[in-house]
Amino acid sequence: MTAELVRGQNHPLTRTRLEVRVSAGGRVVVAATLGDASGRVLDTDGVAHLGAPSIPGLETSPGAAADHRLALDLEALPDTVHRVHLLLALPRSGERPAGFGALPAPFTALVGPEGTELVSYTVTGLGAESAVVALEIYRRRDAWKVRAVGQGYAGGLVDLFGDQGLPGAAELAAAIDEAVARSEPRPTGGTRAAGVPVERSATVDGAAGGSAGTGSPAEPLSTAAPARNDDGPIDYTHRHRAPAAPPAPTASAAPVDAPGPAASPPPPSVPSVPSVPSASAGRGPVAGDAAGWSLDERLYNQVWGMFEDLARSVSAYRSAVDFAESRREQELDRALADPRARIGGASDAARESARAKYVSLVDRARAVLDRDLAQLTAESAVVETALPAAFARWDNAVWQAYRAPDEAPMALRMGDLHLPEADRLRIPMLVRLPLERGLWIDSGRLEGVPASSADGDALRRLALETAVAHAARMLAAHPPGQLTLHVIDAAGAGTNALAPLLDSGVLAAPPARGARGVNRTLEHLTRRVDLVQMALRNQAVDALPDDLDTARQLLILHDFPHGFDDRAVTRLRYLADEGPEVGVHLLMVADREDAAAYGPLLDPLWRSLLRLTPVPDDHLADPWVGHAWSYEPLLPPSGGRVLHRVLAEVTAARRTRGS
């Protein structure tokens, strides 16, 4: 399976011959250094770069480009080498951005010789840095591991090489710059997708719009074809890779899954999907008008493009308003600083002039924003009707014709996102599959939500109904038999809300009740995590017990921490940390305050989960441009039968497939 790392996280490597792939939104230079046990690079012979692209065990790609492939053979490295660092740098020749923060987040991946992506890392959080250590591959005892580093250097390669103890760091950095200047840069493509519907709005009257208003869009890159695996459903690799996208909104601790940049173009044996005509030809917005090798992938990328466009447009508008307010205050301060202006009507005239200029600037900025919103709204209307079931709202007609899929989609819709400046425009919130972390439906009191909206028991019931809707969507997205559902309802308080799952027969067993049921279910899933981890680590999937369910597991946990003792809490934390990597996922319905008795013990658990709410709430923070996005959950239409019909189809497909 693919391990998608975050900064500081490490992962064991089961291959020694690897291909390192890099995708960025602009021209970058790649290099690699070979270090000793302390990470120190002894001399320039341990650096692979443009001037010396091949060293023992490592070969880099020449030139500065948006995409790179490096060959790495760990067994061929000298015995003195304990660490390999993958370096990215911005070229000094040509039009160089101010730093990596002006480009989409670079994406790196380690790929096995059979083409299977093993580990990936998107280097986020960069700003003025012009060089970065992206990955560290290091020897631990007799095994190799990879760590996501993401350490940036504003001083470029000079500071980076110096930090690694390399003698002659400045001379080597200069030699690399000269080699880049001599090489011919490869083309990096154009904008994010053909026919981008929203123009990047400039700030008004010289206002500084910031990176959000002027940054370059992500480059469309084709995705790699998934390597076929015949070992059964225990293979949890992602089937798709999306183009680079802005960091997703985060709640508490980055709960929204952002797609990584695209992998390398697929091999010639993969048939390409006919391209969709561009909306720029004057026919208006077109569904699927984005890069991708299937219609679903193009729609996924288009949705992320809409998110990016809305974020940029609103950021530019807010920057323009801030500039207008600052200019108005400055003009008033200058006018009132002169005592003579306070006599007669001079001060009133100054105030009126400052107010008129402010209104003019804001109106012009709003006109630009309204134009962008009109284009985005038109595109949203077209895209919404074309979405597949996994991406669609419950009231979409696609659910009426639902049939169990043959393969899981690349993402799942978990709700909608919107901003106050565009309250009527909803952007689908798509979360990548397989889930990288569990989900938490917050059943506690939400700040800013009136008590009349959902109070006490009503809010708890609504939270569980939301969890049931999410679980049903996940079951519907997986092929029959590839997702097994468990429920813990220790107090038995969720029977009514769980009725669609109980009546349809999609549960693997009746909901677990009481402390004994809680521990029995957690022990069963913990055992599965341990066995699958050992099997994958030793490449012995065939040795798993015959009675082990190798399908993905989803556990709905209602009313935590009722029925939990210390041992059960420890197991739950273990499942939250280790489960997603081997196909065990949590869907918790809980009020964090109810678990206050455990103190800070459970803080890592809450931070590891993607927090969602059963009612609209603006708890999502966007670190890319600083927006506070409002989240709106998806629930089936009240009084409708779509949820029951979909679950009945899931059950019928399982029986048909099992017969």
VMD Tcl script that draws the C-alpha trace (Angstrom):
set ca {
  {0.00 0.00 0.00}
  {1.01 3.61 -0.41}
  {2.10 5.37 2.78}
  {1.40 9.10 2.49}
  {3.70 10.71 5.02}
  {3.47 13.97 6.90}
  {6.46 16.02 8.06}
  {8.60 14.10 10.55}
  {6.95 10.73 9.90}
  {9.04 7.71 8.89}
  {8.21 4.45 7.15}
  {10.13 1.18 6.59}
  {11.24 0.34 3.06}
  {10.72 -3.18 1.72}
  {12.60 -2.52 -1.55}
  {16.24 -1.61 -2.13}
  {15.93 -0.66 -5.82}
  {13.75 2.43 -6.02}
  {12.74 5.21 -8.34}
  {12.33 8.63 -6.76}
  {9.72 10.78 -8.49}
  {9.35 14.52 -8.04}
  {6.51 16.68 -9.33}
  {6.36 20.44 -8.82}
  {4.36 23.31 -10.23}
  {7.43 24.93 -11.81}
  {11.06 24.36 -12.73}
  {13.11 22.92 -9.88}
  {16.57 21.41 -9.59}
  {17.00 18.05 -7.88}
  {20.12 16.74 -6.17}
  {20.97 14.10 -3.61}
  {23.64 13.81 -0.95}
  {25.18 10.73 0.65}
  {25.95 11.14 4.34}
  {27.48 9.16 7.15}
  {25.69 8.01 10.31}
  {25.53 11.60 11.59}
  {24.26 12.94 8.25}
  {27.51 14.71 7.39}
  {28.48 14.79 3.70}
  {32.26 14.30 3.60}
  {33.05 15.66 0.11}
  {31.54 16.59 -3.23}
  {31.89 12.99 -4.46}
  {28.88 12.24 -2.28}
  {26.63 14.73 -4.10}
  {24.65 13.82 -7.23}
  {23.67 16.92 -9.21}
  {23.50 18.32 -12.74}
  {27.25 18.40 -13.15}
  {27.70 14.90 -11.73}
  {24.35 13.14 -12.18}
  {25.68 9.64 -11.41}
  {27.43 8.42 -8.29}
  {27.57 4.86 -6.93}
  {24.00 3.67 -6.28}
  {22.33 6.90 -7.39}
  {21.52 8.65 -10.65}
  {19.66 11.97 -10.88}
  {17.83 13.55 -13.79}
  {19.60 16.43 -15.59}
  {18.39 19.99 -15.97}
  {15.73 22.03 -14.21}
  {12.18 20.81 -14.83}
  {8.80 20.36 -13.20}
  {9.13 16.56 -13.13}
  {12.11 14.40 -12.24}
  {12.93 10.72 -11.88}
  {15.93 9.47 -9.93}
  {17.25 5.90 -9.81}
  {18.37 4.64 -6.40}
  {19.94 1.28 -5.54}
  {20.49 1.09 -1.79}
  {22.52 -2.12 -2.02}
  {24.98 -0.44 -4.39}
  {25.74 2.40 -1.97}
  {29.11 2.35 -0.20}
  {29.06 0.76 3.25}
  {29.98 4.11 4.79}
  {26.74 5.70 3.56}
  {23.97 5.71 6.15}
  {21.80 8.57 4.89}
  {20.57 9.74 1.49}
  {18.94 13.16 1.30}
  {16.73 14.24 -1.61}
  {17.20 17.97 -2.27}
  {15.04 20.37 -4.26}
  {16.14 23.88 -5.23}
  {14.83 26.74 -7.31}
  {17.08 27.58 -10.28}
  {18.71 30.99 -10.27}
  {18.45 31.33 -14.04}
  {15.27 32.45 -15.81}
  {12.21 33.70 -13.98}
  {12.79 32.47 -10.48}
  {9.93 32.62 -7.92}
  {10.56 34.36 -4.63}
  {10.47 30.98 -2.89}
  {8.75 27.62 -2.85}
  {5.76 29.30 -1.26}
  {4.93 30.84 -4.65}
  {4.60 27.37 -6.22}
  {2.27 24.46 -5.54}
  {3.63 22.16 -2.86}
  {6.25 19.81 -4.36}
  {5.29 16.13 -4.39}
  {7.79 13.30 -3.90}
  {7.29 9.55 -4.12}
  {9.32 6.35 -3.86}
  {8.31 3.75 -6.44}
  {9.29 0.08 -6.53}
  {10.77 -1.63 -9.58}
  {7.36 -3.04 -10.51}
  {5.92 0.49 -10.66}
  {4.05 0.37 -7.34}
  {4.13 3.59 -5.35}
  {5.44 2.77 -1.87}
  {5.76 6.11 -0.08}
  {4.76 9.66 -0.93}
  {5.22 13.04 0.71}
  {3.89 16.45 -0.26}
  {6.25 19.17 1.01}
  {3.89 21.76 2.46}
  {4.41 24.80 4.65}
  {7.20 26.40 2.61}
  {7.52 30.14 2.09}
  {10.63 32.11 1.13}
  {12.85 29.01 1.12}
  {14.64 28.40 -2.18}
  {16.11 24.99 -1.25}
  {14.64 22.16 0.77}
  {15.56 18.71 2.06}
  {12.47 16.77 1.04}
  {13.21 13.16 2.03}
  {15.79 11.33 4.09}
  {16.41 7.64 3.37}
  {18.44 6.23 6.24}
  {19.87 2.94 7.46}
  {18.60 1.65 10.81}
  {20.44 -1.51 11.84}
  {20.16 -3.75 8.79}
  {17.02 -2.12 7.34}
  {16.30 1.07 5.44}
  {13.65 3.63 6.28}
  {12.43 6.89 4.75}
  {11.55 10.05 6.66}
  {9.58 13.06 5.45}
  {11.80 16.04 6.32}
  {10.59 19.20 4.57}
  {13.42 21.37 5.96}
  {13.71 24.57 3.93}
  {16.58 27.05 3.58}
  {16.05 30.69 2.62}
  {19.75 30.91 1.73}
  {19.38 28.21 -0.92}
  {21.81 25.40 -1.61}
  {24.69 27.26 0.05}
  {23.00 27.14 3.45}
  {21.71 23.62 2.84}
  {25.12 22.17 1.92}
  {26.71 24.08 4.77}
  {24.21 22.61 7.22}
  {25.22 19.13 6.07}
  {28.90 19.92 6.73}
  {29.95 19.80 3.08}
  {33.32 21.49 2.42}
  {33.15 24.00 -0.41}
  {29.39 24.44 -0.13}
  {29.38 27.85 -1.87}
  {31.54 26.60 -4.76}
  {29.33 23.55 -5.37}
  {26.14 25.65 -5.26}
  {27.64 28.03 -7.81}
  {28.64 25.12 -10.05}
  {25.08 23.79 -9.97}
  {23.72 27.23 -10.86}
  {26.10 27.43 -13.82}
  {25.06 23.96 -15.00}
  {21.41 24.99 -14.85}
  {22.12 28.14 -16.84}
  {23.82 26.07 -19.56}
  {21.05 23.48 -19.77}
  {17.90 23.96 -21.80}
  {14.85 24.02 -19.51}
  {12.14 21.57 -20.41}
  {8.62 23.01 -20.86}
  {6.46 22.76 -17.81}
  {3.05 23.07 -19.43}
  {0.48 25.76 -18.92}
  {-2.19 26.47 -16.40}
  {-4.02 24.02 -14.18}
  {-6.49 22.89 -16.81}
  {-7.81 23.87 -20.18}
  {-10.45 26.53 -20.02}
  {-9.93 27.71 -16.45}
  {-13.27 29.36 -15.68}
  {-12.05 32.03 -13.27}
  {-9.53 34.71 -14.09}
  {-7.05 35.42 -11.35}
  {-8.33 38.71 -9.93}
  {-5.76 41.47 -9.55}
  {-5.94 43.74 -6.56}
  {-7.49 47.13 -7.01}
  {-5.52 50.37 -7.37}
  {-2.18 48.81 -6.54}
  {-3.31 46.91 -3.49}
  {-1.01 44.11 -2.48}
  {-2.95 40.95 -3.03}
  {-0.48 38.48 -1.64}
  {0.35 35.10 -3.02}
  {-3.23 34.01 -3.10}
  {-4.10 36.57 -5.67}
  {-1.12 36.18 -7.94}
  {0.35 32.75 -7.37}
  {0.71 30.29 -10.18}
  {-1.95 27.60 -10.50}
  {-1.02 23.98 -10.20}
  {0.21 22.28 -13.34}
  {-1.89 19.45 -14.79}
  {0.04 16.20 -14.86}
  {-1.11 12.83 -16.06}
  {-1.41 10.13 -13.43}
  {0.42 6.87 -13.28}
  {-1.43 3.67 -14.00}
  {-1.80 1.53 -10.89}
  {0.25 -1.60 -10.78}
  {-1.91 -4.71 -10.79}
  {-1.75 -6.83 -7.68}
  {-3.22 -10.31 -7.49}
  {-2.88 -10.84 -3.75}
  {-6.50 -9.90 -3.10}
  {-8.08 -7.04 -1.16}
  {-5.20 -6.79 1.29}
  {-3.48 -4.47 -1.26}
  {-4.52 -0.96 -0.20}
  {-2.68 1.08 -2.83}
  {-4.23 4.27 -4.17}
  {-5.48 3.81 -7.71}
  {-5.06 7.43 -8.72}
  {-2.93 10.45 -8.02}
  {-4.28 13.95 -8.42}
  {-2.47 17.02 -9.68}
  {-1.04 19.42 -7.18}
  {-3.63 21.33 -5.23}
  {-3.57 23.95 -2.50}
  {-3.46 22.71 1.07}
  {-6.88 21.60 2.17}
  {-8.78 23.34 4.95}
  {-7.79 22.07 8.35}
  {-9.71 21.67 11.57}
  {-7.85 21.38 14.86}
  {-4.96 19.47 13.29}
  {-5.34 19.45 9.53}
  {-8.28 17.06 9.21}
  {-9.00 17.55 5.54}
  {-7.06 15.32 3.19}
  {-5.30 17.23 0.48}
  {-4.52 15.40 -2.71}
  {-0.90 15.07 -3.65}
  {0.55 16.17 -6.94}
  {0.40 13.92 -9.91}
  {2.77 11.07 -10.46}
  {4.58 10.55 -13.74}
  {2.70 10.01 -17.02}
  {1.32 6.49 -17.48}
  {3.07 3.96 -19.67}
  {2.05 3.69 -23.30}
  {0.07 0.52 -22.59}
  {-2.55 2.51 -20.68}
  {-5.31 3.73 -23.04}
  {-5.95 7.42 -22.73}
  {-9.42 8.83 -22.20}
  {-10.53 11.20 -24.97}
  {-10.08 14.77 -23.87}
  {-13.10 16.91 -23.10}
  {-13.45 20.06 -25.21}
  {-12.24 23.14 -23.41}
  {-14.68 25.64 -22.01}
  {-12.44 28.36 -23.36}
  {-13.80 27.69 -26.85}
  {-16.77 29.87 -25.95}
  {-19.29 27.14 -25.14}
  {-19.35 27.83 -21.42}
  {-18.22 25.51 -18.59}
  {-17.76 21.80 -19.32}
  {-17.89 18.98 -16.75}
  {-14.60 17.11 -16.60}
  {-12.61 20.00 -18.08}
  {-9.39 19.13 -16.26}
  {-6.39 16.82 -16.55}
  {-6.86 13.12 -15.86}
  {-7.01 9.62 -17.30}
  {-10.65 8.93 -16.52}
  {-13.76 11.05 -16.27}
  {-13.92 10.58 -12.48}
  {-10.33 11.74 -12.13}
  {-10.93 14.78 -14.33}
  {-14.01 15.69 -12.26}
  {-12.00 15.26 -9.06}
  {-9.28 17.56 -10.37}
  {-11.87 20.06 -11.58}
  {-13.46 20.23 -8.12}
  {-10.06 20.98 -6.61}
  {-9.54 23.62 -9.25}
  {-12.83 25.24 -8.24}
  {-11.70 25.24 -4.62}
  {-8.44 26.89 -5.64}
  {-10.18 29.47 -7.83}
  {-12.64 30.45 -5.11}
  {-9.85 30.72 -2.53}
  {-7.80 32.98 -4.80}
  {-10.71 35.21 -5.79}
  {-11.91 35.75 -2.24}
  {-8.35 36.32 -1.04}
  {-7.84 38.98 -3.69}
  {-11.12 40.65 -2.72}
  {-10.24 40.66 0.97}
  {-6.81 42.08 0.20}
  {-8.39 44.87 -1.83}
  {-10.82 45.71 0.98}
  {-7.98 45.75 3.51}
  {-6.02 48.07 1.25}
  {-9.03 50.37 0.84}
  {-9.54 50.55 4.60}
  {-5.86 51.25 5.21}
  {-5.82 53.99 2.58}
  {-8.94 55.61 4.06}
  {-7.44 55.65 7.54}
  {-4.18 57.13 6.26}
  {-5.98 59.93 4.41}
  {-8.07 60.76 7.48}
  {-4.99 60.78 9.70}
  {-3.18 63.18 7.35}
  {-6.20 65.47 7.10}
  {-6.81 65.61 10.83}
  {-3.13 66.03 11.66}
  {-3.37 69.61 10.33}
  {-5.15 71.79 12.96}
  {-6.35 74.12 10.20}
  {-8.38 71.29 8.68}
  {-10.48 71.10 11.85}
  {-11.83 74.59 11.25}
  {-14.82 74.99 9.02}
  {-15.85 72.24 6.67}
  {-12.37 71.07 5.67}
  {-12.48 68.04 7.94}
  {-15.92 67.05 6.69}
  {-14.72 67.32 3.09}
  {-11.68 65.16 3.89}
  {-13.86 62.51 5.48}
  {-16.25 62.50 2.53}
  {-13.39 62.27 0.04}
  {-11.79 59.37 1.93}
  {-15.14 57.60 2.20}
  {-15.87 58.03 -1.51}
  {-12.48 56.61 -2.50}
  {-13.02 53.69 -0.11}
  {-16.45 52.90 -1.55}
  {-15.10 53.14 -5.10}
  {-12.25 50.72 -4.40}
  {-14.48 48.22 -2.61}
  {-17.14 48.37 -5.34}
  {-14.55 47.71 -8.02}
  {-13.14 44.78 -6.07}
  {-16.63 43.41 -5.49}
  {-17.41 43.66 -9.20}
  {-14.35 41.54 -9.99}
  {-15.33 39.03 -7.31}
  {-18.93 38.87 -8.55}
  {-17.67 38.19 -12.06}
  {-15.52 35.33 -10.77}
  {-18.36 33.96 -8.65}
  {-20.74 34.02 -11.60}
  {-18.29 31.94 -13.62}
  {-17.69 29.53 -10.74}
  {-21.42 29.20 -10.05}
  {-22.05 28.31 -13.68}
  {-19.27 25.74 -13.60}
  {-20.54 24.30 -10.31}
  {-24.03 23.80 -11.75}
  {-22.62 21.86 -14.69}
  {-20.18 19.80 -12.62}
  {-22.68 18.91 -9.89}
  {-25.00 17.10 -12.28}
  {-22.12 15.10 -13.80}
  {-20.55 13.82 -10.57}
  {-20.38 10.07 -9.90}
  {-22.18 8.71 -6.86}
  {-19.12 8.88 -4.59}
  {-18.76 12.63 -5.32}
  {-22.47 13.50 -5.51}
  {-24.97 14.85 -3.01}
  {-27.65 12.47 -1.78}
  {-30.31 14.29 -3.80}
  {-28.40 13.75 -7.05}
  {-30.24 11.54 -9.53}
  {-27.17 9.32 -9.86}
  {-28.10 7.65 -6.56}
  {-31.44 6.51 -8.00}
  {-29.55 4.35 -10.50}
  {-26.86 3.23 -8.05}
  {-25.19 -0.12 -8.62}
  {-22.29 -1.58 -6.63}
  {-18.96 -0.57 -8.24}
  {-16.23 -2.88 -9.49}
  {-13.49 -0.77 -7.88}
  {-13.33 1.87 -5.17}
  {-13.23 5.53 -6.27}
  {-10.26 7.79 -5.66}
  {-12.18 9.99 -3.20}
  {-15.42 10.38 -1.29}
  {-17.56 13.45 -0.66}
  {-17.83 14.23 3.05}
  {-19.72 17.52 2.83}
  {-19.59 20.96 1.26}
  {-17.39 24.02 1.80}
  {-18.26 27.67 1.33}
  {-17.09 31.17 2.25}
  {-19.20 34.07 3.56}
  {-18.49 36.19 0.46}
  {-19.98 33.40 -1.69}
  {-22.56 31.86 0.61}
  {-24.60 30.32 -2.23}
  {-21.63 28.61 -3.88}
  {-20.83 25.18 -2.49}
  {-17.56 23.37 -3.24}
  {-17.66 19.58 -2.69}
  {-15.33 18.48 0.09}
  {-13.65 15.40 -1.36}
  {-11.55 13.20 0.92}
  {-9.06 10.79 -0.64}
  {-9.56 7.05 -0.34}
  {-8.31 5.05 1.39}
  {-8.71 7.27 4.44}
  {-5.42 8.31 6.00}
  {-7.01 8.90 9.40}
  {-10.28 8.27 11.14}
  {-13.35 10.49 11.26}
  {-14.85 12.18 14.30}
  {-18.42 13.43 14.22}
  {-18.55 15.99 17.02}
  {-21.73 15.56 19.03}
  {-20.88 18.32 21.53}
  {-22.05 21.90 21.70}
  {-20.62 23.96 18.85}
  {-19.56 27.57 19.28}
  {-21.71 29.99 17.33}
  {-24.51 27.47 16.77}
  {-27.80 28.56 18.37}
  {-29.18 26.18 20.96}
  {-32.40 25.93 18.97}
  {-30.52 24.44 16.00}
  {-29.68 21.18 17.71}
  {-29.72 20.81 21.46}
  {-28.65 18.03 23.81}
  {-30.03 14.64 22.79}
  {-31.20 15.99 19.44}
  {-27.63 16.99 18.53}
  {-26.30 13.57 19.58}
  {-28.94 11.82 17.50}
  {-28.17 14.03 14.52}
  {-24.45 13.28 14.91}
  {-25.08 9.53 14.77}
  {-27.39 9.93 11.77}
  {-24.59 11.84 10.04}
  {-22.17 9.03 10.86}
  {-24.61 6.48 9.43}
  {-24.88 8.51 6.22}
  {-21.07 8.65 5.93}
  {-20.80 4.91 6.59}
  {-23.46 4.15 3.98}
  {-21.60 6.27 1.45}
  {-18.35 4.42 2.19}
  {-20.07 1.04 1.85}
  {-21.61 2.12 -1.45}
  {-18.23 3.31 -2.75}
  {-16.46 -0.04 -2.20}
  {-16.93 -3.15 -4.32}
  {-19.02 -5.85 -2.60}
  {-17.16 -7.50 0.24}
  {-14.25 -5.04 0.34}
  {-15.47 -3.05 3.37}
  {-16.69 -4.67 6.59}
  {-18.72 -2.57 9.02}
  {-18.69 -2.89 12.83}
  {-20.63 -0.84 15.39}
  {-20.01 -0.21 19.08}
  {-23.06 1.22 20.86}
  {-22.17 0.46 24.46}
  {-25.27 1.98 26.05}
  {-27.67 0.97 23.27}
  {-28.75 4.61 22.87}
  {-28.34 4.71 19.09}
  {-30.74 1.97 18.02}
  {-33.13 4.29 16.17}
  {-30.42 6.15 14.26}
  {-28.70 2.86 13.41}
  {-31.91 1.38 12.00}
  {-30.91 1.74 8.31}
  {-27.77 -0.32 8.95}
  {-29.56 -2.88 11.10}
  {-32.52 -3.34 8.76}
  {-30.39 -3.67 5.61}
  {-28.12 -6.37 7.01}
  {-24.86 -4.63 6.12}
  {-23.39 -5.07 9.62}
  {-20.88 -7.86 10.17}
  {-22.39 -8.50 13.63}
  {-24.97 -6.86 15.92}
  {-23.77 -3.64 17.62}
  {-21.46 -4.36 20.54}
  {-22.98 -3.49 23.92}
  {-21.48 -2.95 27.36}
  {-17.85 -3.01 28.45}
  {-17.45 -6.66 27.41}
  {-18.69 -5.96 23.89}
  {-16.42 -2.90 23.62}
  {-13.30 -4.88 24.58}
  {-14.23 -7.86 22.41}
  {-14.63 -5.70 19.28}
  {-11.48 -3.67 19.90}
  {-9.47 -6.83 20.62}
  {-10.68 -8.36 17.34}
  {-9.64 -5.30 15.30}
  {-6.34 -4.90 17.17}
  {-5.46 -8.51 16.38}
  {-6.22 -7.88 12.73}
  {-3.94 -4.81 12.66}
  {-1.09 -6.76 14.25}
  {-1.40 -9.73 11.88}
  {-1.63 -7.65 8.71}
  {1.28 -5.45 9.78}
  {3.47 -8.51 10.32}
  {2.35 -10.04 7.01}
  {3.09 -6.89 5.03}
  {6.39 -6.27 6.80}
  {7.58 -9.80 5.98}
  {5.88 -9.98 2.57}
  {3.91 -13.01 3.74}
  {0.30 -12.12 2.98}
  {-0.38 -15.73 2.00}
  {0.45 -16.79 5.57}
  {-2.48 -14.89 7.11}
  {-5.04 -17.08 8.91}
  {-7.88 -18.31 6.74}
  {-10.46 -16.83 9.11}
  {-8.99 -13.32 8.87}
  {-11.16 -10.83 7.00}
  {-8.74 -9.09 4.63}
  {-11.32 -6.51 3.54}
  {-11.11 -2.99 4.91}
  {-12.75 -2.52 8.30}
  {-14.85 0.46 9.41}
  {-15.78 0.82 13.08}
  {-18.61 3.17 14.09}
  {-18.07 4.03 17.74}
  {-21.06 5.73 19.38}
  {-21.13 7.55 22.72}
  {-17.42 7.31 23.55}
  {-16.19 6.94 26.32}
  {-19.24 5.10 27.73}
  {-18.23 1.47 28.38}
  {-14.50 2.16 27.99}
  {-11.89 1.24 30.58}
  {-8.19 2.10 30.42}
  {-7.36 -1.00 28.40}
  {-10.05 -0.19 25.84}
  {-8.83 3.41 25.55}
  {-5.28 2.18 24.89}
  {-6.54 -0.13 22.15}
  {-8.59 2.65 20.61}
  {-5.56 4.93 20.42}
  {-3.59 2.09 18.85}
  {-6.27 1.58 16.19}
  {-6.37 5.31 15.44}
  {-2.58 5.42 14.97}
  {-1.86 2.11 13.25}
  {-5.20 1.08 11.76}
  {-5.48 3.25 8.61}
  {-2.20 1.95 7.22}
  {-3.54 -1.62 7.20}
  {-7.17 -0.94 6.36}
  {-8.85 -0.38 9.75}
  {-10.68 2.94 10.07}
  {-12.56 4.68 12.89}
  {-15.77 6.67 12.65}
  {-16.32 8.12 16.11}
  {-19.41 9.92 17.35}
  {-18.38 11.68 20.54}
  {-18.32 14.85 22.59}
  {-14.77 15.71 23.54}
  {-15.88 17.13 26.86}
  {-17.33 13.73 27.83}
  {-13.81 12.32 27.74}
  {-12.35 15.13 29.89}
  {-11.82 12.69 32.77}
  {-8.93 11.13 30.85}
  {-7.15 14.48 30.78}
  {-4.50 15.07 28.11}
  {-4.19 11.31 27.54}
  {-6.66 11.47 24.64}
  {-5.43 14.70 23.04}
  {-3.36 12.80 20.42}
  {-6.46 10.78 19.55}
  {-8.59 13.86 18.81}
  {-5.79 15.48 16.83}
  {-5.39 12.38 14.67}
  {-9.04 12.37 13.56}
  {-10.77 14.37 10.86}
  {-13.33 16.42 12.78}
  {-16.70 16.88 11.12}
  {-19.90 18.35 12.52}
  {-23.55 17.31 12.21}
  {-24.64 20.93 11.59}
  {-23.01 23.70 9.52}
  {-19.97 25.16 11.25}
  {-16.97 27.31 10.29}
  {-14.33 25.25 12.08}
  {-12.14 24.59 9.03}
  {-8.97 26.67 8.74}
  {-7.19 27.02 5.41}
  {-3.44 27.52 5.92}
  {-2.92 28.26 2.22}
  {-4.57 31.68 2.18}
  {-5.85 31.92 5.75}
  {-9.57 31.51 5.03}
  {-12.04 30.13 7.55}
  {-14.14 27.73 5.49}
  {-17.62 26.75 6.60}
  {-18.36 23.03 6.53}
  {-21.83 21.73 5.75}
  {-22.59 18.00 6.25}
  {-24.43 15.86 3.72}
  {-27.59 14.09 4.86}
  {-30.12 12.16 2.78}
  {-33.36 14.05 2.03}
  {-35.76 13.95 4.97}
  {-38.45 11.35 4.45}
  {-36.71 9.89 1.41}
  {-35.76 6.26 0.86}
  {-32.48 6.79 -0.99}
  {-30.34 5.64 1.96}
  {-32.35 2.45 2.44}
  {-32.32 1.71 -1.29}
  {-28.55 2.14 -1.53}
  {-27.91 -0.09 1.49}
  {-30.29 -2.72 0.11}
  {-28.32 -2.69 -3.16}
  {-25.06 -3.11 -1.20}
  {-26.49 -6.14 0.61}
  {-27.86 -7.65 -2.58}
  {-24.54 -7.19 -4.38}
  {-22.71 -8.96 -1.55}
  {-25.06 -11.92 -1.71}
  {-24.76 -12.11 -5.48}
  {-20.98 -11.86 -5.38}
  {-20.77 -14.47 -2.60}
  {-23.02 -17.01 -4.29}
}
mol new
graphics top color blue
foreach p $ca { graphics top sphere $p radius 0.5 }
foreach p [lrange $ca 0 end-1] q [lrange $ca 1 end] { graphics top cylinder $p $q radius 0.2 }
display resetview
